[in-house]
Amino acid sequence: MEGKAPWFVEVEVLVPVTIRRYCHAVDCTFPLFLDPEYAARTSHGRVVCPPLFIGYFATPGTWPPVDDVPDPQRARGTFIAVGPRLPVPGDRPINLTMEYEFFEPVRVGDRLSASGRIVDAFLKPIRLDPEAFWRITEREVRNQDGKLVAKVRNTALSYREPDSDEDS
């Protein structure tokens, strides 16, 4: 299976309080992310979003959880953060890698959108499941001007829970 299942998500405008809460949670004190007066004196002109926080804004998030939503753009609490939901064997997901490339800074007031596709999907055995389902996705994040700000490549898998009597 290769590259045929695109999805698109548009999210809210970046606001300073959300960036500030993230920075406080991860103990980041960089003034470009926190201080509007400092940021105004830089070439960026406004507070900038920490690069690894961009992914949070470019997905629909995981809360509130929804059990069964046919539209993958609105599904929450599922694999939507790394791609559309697929009918696969296994209900135990593992997010293995996320590789980021950054192209433009994201500033307070920017509106982001993300589009993605499944690059590859295949069965490959792991110790817990001989038919684990692997998926590689790519997501492009763009700002309100259509400029590419980041690319994210993700590898994830889902596996079936082993029988309890085989757990030795």
N, C-alpha and C positions, 0 to 999 in steps of 0.2 A: 504494500500500500504506500503510495507516495504522493505528497503535495497537493491533494485535491479537496481538502475540507477547510476553507477559509472561515474565519469568524471576525467580527468587528465589535469593539466596545468603545463607547464615548463616556468620559467621566467628567466630574465637576471641575470647576476652576480651582487651582491651587490657592490655598489660603494660609496666611502666616501661622495661625494657631495650630494647625495640623502639623506643620513642619516643626514648630517649637516643641510640641508634645513628643514627636518622634525623637528630636535631638535630646530632650531631657530624659527620655526612656533609655537611650543608648549612651548617655553621658557624653554627648558631643557638645563642645562649647565654641566651635568655629564661628566667628562673628558673621561671616558671609551668609550663614544659614539662619542666624538668630537676630541680628541687629540691623533694622531697616536704615538707620542713619549711616552705619558703616558701609552697608551694601550700596547705598546711594552714591558714596564717594568712589566706588570701584567702577571698572569698565562694564560690570553687569547692570548697574543702575538700580537693581532691586534685589531683595532676598532671593537666594538660589536654593533650590531643593537639593538635599543630599542625593548624590547619584543613585545609590542603592535603594533609596526610597521611591524612585520613579516608578518601579514596578508595582508598588502599592496603588498609585494613582491610575495606572494604566490597565487595571483589571477590575472586575466588578466586586472583588473582595470575597470574604468568606462569612460575612455576617450580615443579616440574619440567615441562618441555614434554611434551605428549602429542600424538601424531600424529592419532588419529582416535577421538574419544569421542562417542558419540551423545547423551549427556546434557550440554547446554550448561552446567549448573551445575558440572560437574566438569572441563570442558575448560580446559586451560591452554596458554599459548603461542599462543593464537589471538586473535580479536577479542572474546573473552568479557569483557574488562575494560570494553568499551563496548557490550556486547550479545551476544545469541546468535549463533552462527555461522549464516550463510545461504549457500545454494548460489548463488554469483554469478560472473559473468565476472570474470576478473582475479585474480591471486594476489599483487599488490603493494599492501599496505594503507598508507594514510596517515591518521594521526589529525590532523584539522585544528584543531578547537577543543574546549575543555572549559570550560563556564560553570558556576560553582558559586554556590549560595546557601546560607548557613549560618543555622540557626535556633536551635540549642542547642549548648552546649559538649559535647565528648566527653571523658570522664574515664577515667583508669586504672580498670580493673575493669568498664567498660561492655562489653556484648556488642552488636555491631552486626549488622544484617541489611540487605540491599538488595534492592529489587524494581525491575524496570524494564520498559520497553516500547519498541517501535519506534514512533516518532512518524511518520516518513516514510521512504520508500525509493524511489529513482528513478535513471534513467540520465541523465547529463548529460555532455556532451563536455568533455574537457580536452585540452591540447596533445598529450599522449602517447597518449591513447586516446579515440576518438570515442564510446565506450560505457562510460565510467567509471561504476561503481556507487556512488552516494552513499547514506548512511544517517544519519538523525538519531534518536538515542535519548535517553530520559530515565530517570534512576535516582533513586529515593528511598532515603535511608539513614535507618534508625530505630534507636533504642537498645532495650534490653531492656524498657523500659516502653511501647514502641510510639510514643514521641515522635519526630517528624520532626526529625532533626538537620541534614540537608543534602539538597539536590537538585543533580543534575548533569545538564546537557544537553550531549550530545556530537555533533559532526559528524565523520564519517569517510568515506573513500572507498576503493575498491579499483580498480585498473586492470590492464590486460593489458600485459605487457612488450612494447615495440615491437620489430619485427623489426630485427636488427642492420644490415641493408643499407638501412633507412629512417632511420637515426639521424643524418642529416646536418644 
